[in-house]
């Protein structure tokens, strides 16, 4: 009988141990969650991963693997992966039509009830990642600005000051050119930079900022109207100050050229702060797009750049949604602005900026007429899109295949093939 008791005790202990082992494996499996987070920002890998480390430390057992894709390949690869069921769990979304295409494909969850805090975000930002009937599919995480970087030591060499007006800007350009300096590290090979940065950034002061952009969308103005043509003319006026061989200069080469101090200025975006820092540029300065005349209000392109959505078909949907909720918090916003300077949060809250250039860019928004890129909203919903037409028009203008007037007419005619307000 004693032996039977001992045997039963041993069996009991074994059964308990086995049960505990099964439970441990179950818990371990439940905790061993790997979320894939995709983006077009290959430049921000280190900074973004430092942000994600904070989240993972607070959520043991959940890993978030940042796997960005080259910007030019992002949209196509993202849609392909989602269509084949291999898409990321957490997804960077471009604003308006590009992000909407992902939602319309049935790949994103509606977030209104899941993240009620989104009701407190700026309406202008929410519009970029929601439908006309108010379905929100993306958390607006940041906007970006446009302006002109410059090397302080080169400016100091010729006793130059950051220009405030367009005439002052052209005089600075001419002084630099007369002294044998490369004025701009700008090229025309990657045409998106000509539209998204030069035209939308510098041109806004000429075409009339947000009021004119909204009038264009409403069909009350056309790109062939004088203010928009003036913006084309302003960009064309910079052609004499582009480097030799600019037609074949690509985006990466442009950045490296400026970062190495081989040109005095670079017309760029706030997202490039970190890159120029990494290239060893220690004398960087920045100024806002010059206004046409002294005393005029700055029309400042503060573009709604990136939102984040959750893959509704994620194998780890609950964990992915939990992460997405975190991206709508001030903690995430502050971390991103610290680790990836030049991106500015839409999340309501009080924040501290460590980077001096980022501070200057944000300060320029105070009192400015804030707008976004010219043809991004509605005008790029179908093909030929306003964005692609602007790209083509500007590159042809800077290669002297189009005059400014012809460039404007090319875009207007292309849009009129499908955009109903332009068909009246």
C-alpha positions in Angstrom: 0.0 0.0 0.0 2.9 2.3 0.9 4.5 1.6 -2.5 1.2 2.4 -4.2 0.9 5.7 -2.4 4.5 6.6 -3.4 3.8 5.5 -7.0 0.6 7.6 -7.1 2.5 10.6 -5.6 5.2 10.3 -8.2 2.6 10.1 -11.0 0.8 13.1 -9.6 4.0 15.1 -9.4 4.7 14.1 -13.0 1.3 15.1 -14.2 1.5 18.4 -12.4 5.0 19.0 -13.9 3.7 18.0 -17.4 0.8 20.4 -17.0 3.0 23.2 -15.9 5.4 22.5 -18.8 2.5 22.6 -21.3 1.3 25.9 -19.7 4.8 27.4 -19.9 5.0 26.5 -23.6 1.6 28.0 -24.2 2.5 31.2 -22.4 5.8 31.4 -24.2 4.2 30.9 -27.5 1.6 33.6 -26.7 4.4 36.0 -25.6 6.7 35.2 -28.6 5.1 37.8 -30.9 7.1 39.3 -33.7 5.4 42.3 -35.4 6.8 43.5 -38.8 6.7 47.3 -39.1 7.3 48.6 -42.7 8.0 52.1 -44.0 9.7 53.9 -46.9 12.1 55.6 -44.5 15.3 53.5 -45.0 17.3 56.5 -43.7 15.8 56.3 -40.3 16.5 52.7 -39.3 18.7 53.4 -36.3 16.6 56.2 -34.9 13.3 54.3 -35.3 14.7 51.2 -33.7 15.7 53.2 -30.7 12.1 54.3 -30.4 10.9 50.7 -30.8 13.3 49.6 -28.0 11.3 51.7 -25.6 8.1 50.0 -26.5 9.5 46.5 -26.4 11.0 47.1 -22.9 7.5 47.9 -21.7 6.0 45.0 -23.6 8.1 41.9 -22.9 7.5 39.1 -25.3 6.5 41.4 -28.1 9.2 42.4 -30.7 8.7 45.1 -33.3 10.9 44.5 -36.3 11.4 47.7 -38.4 11.8 46.6 -42.1 11.7 49.7 -44.4 11.7 49.5 -48.2 13.3 51.9 -50.6 11.0 54.8 -51.2 10.7 54.4 -54.9 9.7 50.7 -54.5 7.6 51.0 -51.4 4.1 51.4 -52.8 4.3 48.5 -55.3 6.0 46.1 -52.8 3.5 47.0 -50.1 0.5 46.3 -52.2 2.0 43.1 -53.6 2.7 41.8 -50.1 -0.7 42.6 -48.8 -2.4 41.0 -51.8 -0.4 37.7 -51.2 -1.0 37.6 -47.5 2.6 38.4 -46.5 2.2 42.1 -45.7 3.6 43.7 -42.6 1.5 44.0 -39.4 2.1 47.8 -39.0 2.2 50.0 -42.1 3.4 53.5 -42.9 0.8 55.2 -45.1 1.3 58.1 -47.4 -1.3 60.8 -47.2 -4.4 61.0 -49.4 -4.7 58.8 -52.5 -1.7 56.5 -51.9 -2.8 55.7 -48.4 -6.4 55.5 -49.4 -5.5 52.9 -52.0 -4.3 50.6 -49.3 -7.6 51.1 -47.3 -9.8 50.7 -50.4 -8.0 47.4 -51.0 -9.5 46.1 -47.8 -6.2 45.8 -45.9 -6.6 48.3 -43.1 -8.8 48.5 -40.0 -11.1 51.4 -39.2 -9.7 53.1 -36.1 -12.5 55.4 -34.9 -13.6 53.2 -32.1 -10.3 51.5 -31.5 -8.4 54.8 -30.9 -10.9 57.4 -29.7 -8.0 59.9 -29.0 -7.8 60.5 -32.7 -10.8 62.8 -32.3 -8.4 65.3 -30.7 -5.9 65.4 -33.5 -5.9 68.4 -35.9 -8.6 68.1 -38.5 -6.2 69.0 -41.4 -4.1 66.0 -40.5 -7.0 63.6 -40.0 -8.4 64.4 -43.4 -5.3 62.9 -45.0 -6.0 59.4 -43.6 -9.8 59.2 -43.5 -12.7 58.8 -45.9 -15.2 61.5 -46.8 -17.7 59.8 -44.4 -15.3 59.9 -41.5 -13.7 56.5 -41.4 -10.2 56.8 -40.0 -7.7 54.3 -41.2 -4.4 55.9 -40.2 -2.8 57.6 -37.2 -1.2 60.9 -38.3 2.2 60.6 -36.9 4.2 63.5 -38.5 4.4 66.3 -41.0 7.5 67.7 -42.8 8.6 71.1 -43.9 10.5 72.5 -46.9 13.2 75.1 -47.1 16.9 75.7 -47.8 19.9 74.3 -46.0 23.2 76.2 -46.3 26.7 75.9 -45.1 27.5 78.7 -42.7 31.2 78.7 -43.4 30.6 79.3 -47.1 28.1 82.1 -46.4 30.6 83.6 -43.9 33.4 83.5 -46.5 31.5 86.0 -48.7 29.7 87.8 -45.8 26.3 86.5 -46.9 23.2 86.4 -44.8 20.2 84.1 -45.1 17.9 85.8 -47.6 14.3 86.7 -46.6 13.0 87.8 -50.1 13.3 86.2 -53.5 15.5 89.1 -54.9 17.9 88.7 -52.0 17.9 84.9 -52.7 18.9 85.5 -56.3 21.6 87.9 -55.3 23.1 85.4 -52.9 23.0 82.8 -55.7 24.8 85.2 -58.1 27.5 86.1 -55.5 28.3 82.5 -54.9 28.4 81.7 -58.6 30.5 84.7 -59.4 33.0 83.4 -56.9 33.2 80.0 -58.4 31.1 78.2 -55.8 28.6 75.4 -56.6 25.4 77.3 -55.6 23.0 74.4 -55.2 23.5 70.6 -54.8 20.3 70.0 -56.9 19.8 67.5 -59.7 17.0 66.7 -62.1 17.3 62.9 -62.4 14.9 62.1 -59.5 12.1 64.4 -60.7 10.0 64.0 -57.5 12.4 66.4 -55.7 11.6 69.1 -58.2 7.9 68.9 -57.5 7.6 67.9 -53.9 10.4 70.2 -52.6 11.2 73.0 -55.1 7.8 73.7 -56.5 5.7 72.9 -53.5 8.2 74.4 -51.1 9.6 77.5 -52.8 6.7 77.9 -55.2 4.0 78.3 -52.6 5.0 82.0 -52.0 4.3 82.7 -55.7 1.1 80.8 -56.3 -0.6 82.0 -53.2 -0.3 79.3 -50.6 -3.3 77.4 -49.1 -6.0 79.7 -50.5 -4.8 79.1 -54.1 -4.3 75.4 -53.5 -7.9 75.1 -52.3 -9.1 77.2 -55.2 -7.2 74.9 -57.6 -8.9 71.8 -56.1 -12.3 73.5 -56.4 -11.7 74.3 -60.0 -11.8 78.0 -59.3 -8.2 78.4 -60.4 -6.1 76.6 -63.0 -2.4 75.8 -63.1 -2.3 78.0 -66.2 -3.3 81.0 -64.1 -0.7 83.6 -63.5 0.1 82.8 -59.9 0.9 79.1 -60.6 2.9 80.0 -63.8 4.8 82.5 -61.7 5.8 79.6 -59.4 7.1 77.7 -62.5 9.0 80.8 -63.5 10.6 81.1 -60.1 11.9 77.5 -60.2 13.1 78.0 -63.7 15.1 81.1 -62.6 17.3 78.8 -60.5 18.5 76.8 -63.5 21.6 78.9 -64.0 22.7 78.1 -60.5 22.4 74.3 -60.7 25.7 72.4 -60.9 27.3 71.2 -64.1 25.7 67.9 -65.1 22.6 68.5 -62.9 20.4 66.6 -65.5 22.1 63.3 -64.4 22.5 64.1 -60.7 20.3 61.7 -58.6 18.9 62.3 -55.1 21.5 60.4 -53.2 24.3 62.1 -55.1 22.7 65.5 -54.4 22.7 64.8 -50.7 26.2 63.5 -50.6 27.4 66.5 -52.6 25.9 69.0 -50.1 26.9 66.9 -47.1 30.5 66.9 -48.2 30.5 70.7 -48.5 30.7 70.8 -52.3 27.8 73.2 -52.7 26.7 76.2 -50.6 23.0 75.4 -50.5 20.5 72.5 -50.8 16.8 72.9 -51.3 15.4 70.1 -49.2 13.0 68.8 -46.6 13.1 68.6 -42.8 13.4 64.8 -43.0 17.0 65.3 -44.2 18.4 66.7 -40.9 19.5 63.3 -39.6 21.1 62.4 -42.9 23.2 65.6 -43.1 24.2 65.1 -39.5 25.4 61.6 -40.2 27.4 62.9 -43.2 29.4 65.0 -40.7 28.0 68.4 -41.6 28.6 70.5 -38.5 28.1 74.0 -39.9 24.5 73.6 -41.2 22.1 76.5 -41.4 18.6 76.7 -42.7 16.2 79.4 -43.9 12.5 79.3 -44.9 11.4 79.7 -48.5 12.0 83.4 -49.4 8.9 85.5 -49.9 8.3 87.5 -53.1 8.5 90.9 -51.4 9.5 92.1 -48.0 6.7 92.1 -45.4 4.6 89.4 -47.1 3.3 86.4 -45.1 5.3 83.2 -45.6 3.4 80.5 -47.4 4.9 77.5 -45.8 4.6 74.0 -47.1 4.1 71.9 -43.9 3.1 68.6 -45.6 1.0 65.9 -44.0 3.6 63.2 -44.7 3.0 59.9 -42.8 0.4 58.0 -41.0 0.4 54.5 -39.6 -2.2 51.8 -40.1 -2.7 48.3 -38.9 -3.0 45.3 -41.2 -6.5 43.9 -40.5 -5.3 40.5 -41.6 -2.3 40.4 -39.2 -1.7 37.1 -37.5 -1.0 39.1 -34.4 -3.8 41.6 -34.8 -4.3 42.4 -31.1 -0.7 43.1 -30.5 -0.4 45.1 -33.6 -3.4 47.2 -32.6 -1.9 47.7 -29.2 1.2 49.1 -30.8 -0.8 51.3 -33.1 -2.5 52.8 -30.0 0.9 53.7 -28.7 1.7 55.6 -31.8 -1.1 58.0 -31.0 0.4 58.9 -27.6 2.7 61.9 -26.7 5.4 59.4 -25.5 5.7 58.1 -29.1 5.6 61.6 -30.6 8.3 62.9 -28.3 10.6 59.9 -28.9 10.2 60.2 -32.7 11.0 63.9 -32.8 14.0 63.3 -30.6 15.4 60.2 -32.4 14.4 61.2 -36.0 14.7 65.1 -36.0 12.9 66.9 -38.7 9.6 65.0 -38.3 6.9 67.0 -36.5 4.1 65.3 -34.5 0.4 66.0 -34.9 -0.3 64.3 -31.6 -1.7 66.9 -29.1 0.8 67.6 -26.3 3.8 69.7 -25.2 7.1 68.7 -26.7 10.8 69.6 -26.5 13.0 69.7 -29.6 16.7 69.1 -29.2 17.8 69.9 -32.7 18.4 73.5 -33.6 17.5 73.1 -37.2 14.3 71.4 -36.3 13.5 74.2 -33.9 14.0 76.8 -36.7 11.8 74.9 -39.0 9.0 74.6 -36.5 9.4 78.3 -35.5 8.9 79.3 -39.1 5.4 77.9 -39.0 4.4 80.4 -36.3 2.2 83.0 -38.1 2.8 81.4 -41.5 0.2 80.5 -44.1 0.5 76.7 -43.8 -0.2 74.6 -46.8 0.6 71.2 -48.3 2.0 70.0 -51.6 0.2 71.5 -54.5 -1.5 68.6 -56.2 -1.4 66.0 -53.5 -5.0 66.2 -52.4 -7.7 65.0 -54.9 -5.6 66.0 -58.0 -3.7 62.8 -57.8 -6.6 60.4 -57.2 -6.5 59.1 -60.8 -4.1 58.8 -63.7 -2.4 60.8 -65.0 -2.0 62.0 -61.5 -1.1 65.6 -60.7 2.0 64.5 -58.9 3.4 62.6 -61.9 2.4 65.4 -64.3 4.2 67.9 -62.2 7.2 65.7 -62.0 7.4 65.4 -65.8 6.6 69.1 -66.4 9.3 70.3 -64.1 12.1 68.0 -65.3 11.3 69.0 -68.9 11.3 72.7 -68.0 14.7 72.4 -66.3 16.0 70.6 -69.4 14.7 73.4 -71.6 12.1 71.2 -73.3 9.3 73.3 -71.8 8.9 77.0 -71.0 7.2 77.7 -67.7 4.0 78.4 -69.5 4.2 75.1 -71.4 4.9 73.2 -68.2 1.8 74.6 -66.6 -0.3 73.9 -69.7 1.0 70.3 -69.8 -0.2 69.6 -66.2 -3.5 71.4 -66.7 -4.3 69.5 -69.8 -3.4 66.2 -68.3 -5.6 66.7 -65.3 -8.5 67.9 -67.4 -8.7 64.4 -69.0 -10.3 63.1 -65.8 -10.6 65.8 -63.1 -14.2 67.0 -63.5 -13.8 70.5 -62.0 -11.3 71.3 -64.8 -13.7 70.1 -67.5 -16.2 72.9 -67.1 
